Amino acid sequence: MNVIERGNDYIKTMDAWDIGLLKTALFSLGVLVGMSVKREDKKKVAIVAGVSYGLTLAAVMVPFVKHFVSSDDAEETEPIILER
């Protein structure tokens, strides 16, 4: 089994709370890396980060929105309450 398959298997065991923690950790890592960029390179890094953010957000949100728009029982679903 390769690394991607193992990662996918692990992600299936995660809940929304775990994914939120992972995202917070990755955001913090991004802030730390951003703080280490030289002043003269910050604009270039900001452009690359902005494009990367836009592309990855679109890649994640398009299927998410399609799922909810196409859901027949979207109005009948109960709110999700996260418990830990």
C-alpha positions in Angstrom: 0.0 0.0 0.0 1.4 3.4 -1.0 1.6 6.6 1.1 -1.5 8.1 -0.5 -3.6 5.0 0.1 -2.5 4.8 3.7 -3.3 8.5 4.1 -6.8 8.1 2.6 -7.4 5.1 5.0 -6.4 7.2 8.0 -8.5 10.2 6.9 -11.6 7.9 6.8 -11.1 7.4 10.6 -11.1 11.2 11.3 -14.0 13.3 12.3 -14.6 17.0 11.8 -12.9 17.9 15.0 -9.7 16.0 14.0 -9.7 17.6 10.6 -10.1 21.1 12.2 -7.1 20.4 14.4 -5.0 19.3 11.4 -6.0 22.4 9.5 -5.1 24.6 12.5 -1.7 22.9 12.7 -1.0 23.4 9.0 -2.2 27.1 9.2 0.3 27.7 12.1 3.1 26.0 10.1 2.2 28.4 7.2 2.4 31.4 9.5 5.8 30.3 10.8 7.2 29.7 7.3 5.8 33.1 6.2 7.5 34.8 9.0 10.8 33.4 7.8 10.6 34.9 4.3 12.9 37.8 3.5 11.2 41.2 3.2 12.1 41.5 -0.5 10.5 38.1 -1.3 7.3 38.5 0.6 5.3 39.8 -2.4 6.3 36.8 -4.6 5.5 34.4 -1.8 2.1 36.1 -1.2 1.2 35.8 -4.9 2.1 32.1 -5.0 0.2 31.5 -1.7 -2.9 33.4 -3.0 -3.0 31.4 -6.3 -2.5 28.2 -4.4 -5.2 29.1 -1.9 -7.7 30.0 -4.7 -7.1 26.8 -6.7 -7.2 24.5 -3.7 -10.3 26.2 -2.3 -12.1 25.8 -5.6 -11.0 22.2 -5.9 -12.5 21.4 -2.5 -15.6 23.6 -2.5 -17.0 22.8 -6.0 -17.8 19.2 -5.2 -19.0 20.3 -1.7 -21.4 22.8 -3.1 -22.6 20.4 -5.8 -23.3 17.8 -3.2 -25.6 20.1 -1.2 -27.3 21.6 -4.3 -28.1 18.2 -5.7 -29.3 16.7 -2.4 -33.0 16.0 -2.6 -33.6 16.0 1.1 -31.4 19.1 1.8 -34.4 20.8 3.6 -35.2 17.8 5.7 -31.8 17.2 7.1 -31.2 18.0 10.8 -28.3 20.2 11.9 -25.1 18.4 12.6 -24.0 18.7 16.2 -20.3 17.9 16.8 -19.5 16.2 20.0 -16.1 15.3 21.2 
